[in-house]
């Protein structure tokens, strides 16, 4: 882990203390509204430090200037992604540049190092995220594409890191480097011609979200597409975190090369997290069988996406590491058939 040469030094009048009840409201008065959806989600990371051994390890500190909370930072462990600790820090605009966030980061790194020595956590590496300033979303809506056209292009050109973002500059100073890009992309209705199923042998089937077969497929897909942030996604965790009632999962559909009673396994699946149809894009997790050849997996994913969007819009979350789906969505975005709702960059202290 890369650590700045100089140790953290607190500015005069600034002290650190643990997060306390009511700090979120006090800090919100100074911070103001979040600038984007990712910013809103990241503020939710701030939480009281964990005190029980059965809780995920977490440490959260608040910086006060003459007794007034002006900044906060948190690190916490994830049982699903144990290689890195999540990190988030924010300082009120008027106090930036004084080294407060750097001092918070140093204090939390010391906490993580102590937890590693005690065997409470397995790493001190950190990861953080922020939304890109400009996602470059096309505003045109050209003519309809076909599912085969959607699979034809290679992945789009690499998107430069938004170095002008204040979070990027701070993270770079703290030894972080770019690790991954994650985007939320909306695909409109009817923009991809759905494949003909008659005579192809392909079978589309609805499955209950509690299906063991579906849960196994989701767990295998999740682990296979997170080599950049290794996951320990067991079947039980997949059911709890991605398919259980608390997730909002409301239904699932799968694509098979042939009916199940003829030995057809799941080639691709889609899970909906929107209980009722509306004009807003349905939140969908789209995945595929990682044992398929890349071309076959891409064809299956594109076909299922075309079927899903025949009448209604959907929104998908895709990492650049999802090399099967990324080229499909890149082409749709470039041609105006899809639009980027959120473009998030993930940085880490052990990224090369």
Buried (B, 14 or more C-beta within 10 A) or exposed (E): BEBEEEEBEBEEEBEBEEBEEEBBEBBEEBBEEBEBEBBEBBBEBBBBBBEEEEEEBBBBBBBBBEEEBBBBBBBBBBEBBBBBBBBBBBBBEEBBEBBBBBBBBBBBBBBBBEBBEEEEBEBBBBBBBBBBBEBEBBEEEEEEBBBBBBBBBEEBEEBEBBEEBEBBEBBBEBBBBBBBBBBBBBBBBBBBBBBEEEEEEBBEBEBEBEBEEBBBBBBBBBBBBBEBBEBEBBBEBBBBBBBBEEBEBBBBBBBBBBEBEEEBBBBBBBBBBBEEEEEEBBBBBBBBBBEBEEEBBBBBBBBBBBBBBEEBBBBBBBBBBBBBBBBBBBBBBBBBBBBBBBBBBBBBBBBE
